[in-house]
């Protein structure tokens, strides 16, 4: 029996968020805002925290620096019961961090310091521990300089060979991201980008065309999030569409990570693809209702109750 429900590997970030921000003050002037928060974020970090809140036994596998930001990230995850044995603390390196100025409409222009995640590696002596899990989630491709591309492909392949279900997401797609993603596709069971990210990666437009594109390259199940249009899950010829819930959006930071966490939690439970997507949608909706990547989610019982209300 596996020690962990999920190993969450990849990008761990400290987010510093403020809202509402309409403009940066000129010169050395000061404006006043309503709220400032620090959160553990990133396509691995945000997902790990939400998985832990949903009651899953998780280990975090990544890197932080040797600064005060690292103390916050590690301590916060341990408070949620996440095993941080394989969170490397790298000397003389900054912890990856982002400053997010959240606009009144929920948009979040960001300033990012790449930091420790670019220096993170999964070494051979760690591998048996890292793969001691039912689900293996890799998050952050494109911002993991040391393991992007072929090393990540080997890691995902090893996870599948060890009997893990593999899930994957990235933090954002740019013109150079495809070279890192292409080698991974045959080793990804559940591929969970946004439709916008998928279109950048594939170079083609449209939901169905992107589903077929990624399936043809080895992905078992594309799961595309589509903002206000909900999500679509494609397993073979089956298509499952789950609509977005009607909520008042405060901040969209971490919504994709929350969807991923809820979706994985549903899969761990053995739920149908539709029910797993609903749990993902409920998790993302709660996160969107507050500031930061872990906002809104308290525990599994609360998320299940809110989901039942939204689905009624």
C-alpha angles and dihedrals in degrees: 000000000000118000094221135039090214137012107205110203130183139023118040116178139173109228121203107195134184132181146234100015117168098166141352109256115252120251112340096331125133129227124188125235134185104238144018124185141177116214141170104248144157129105089286101030098047091045093049093052093048092046089053091049088052089057102258124141105239141175123207116222115187143077142276130183133248098268142095090272089063091054091055095046095049096041093048094051092047089053087061092050097255115152107238099180091119098044101112118216105211119205121238093006131112120244109246107261142170134203110210123193103198115209123216090257092055098257113138120202107197142208111202135194107200095206126144099002089071089060099045121119138173104226126203093253090057097047101089091051094045091052094048091105144091094230127032116200121191113193130176107037108174094037097058100083098177097050103026115122120002097014091054090047090054090048094051091045090051089050092053091046089052089056097256123142107235125219127179143191137161134215096234139332124242136169093279099043098087093070089062096043101045096071091050100056100087089055099049119097098180115027108194115182128134117264088249091055091045091052092051091050096046098036090225133103131233137053100253094043090053092048090054092043094057095039089054089056095054107273109143097205125009111205110191122190114209107185111228090008092063121225139303126212121198122196110171106307093340118107122193118188121192117188123227117257121247104253140147106251117223101164130353095203110131097004092127091049090050091050089051092049093050092045092051090047089054091050091049087054090052093243125157119269090254094051091045089052090050091053088050091048092050091049092049092046092054092049091050089055093069144027119287140015096289098040120133099013114109104160143321096276092055093047092048091050093049091047091053090052093049093046094047 
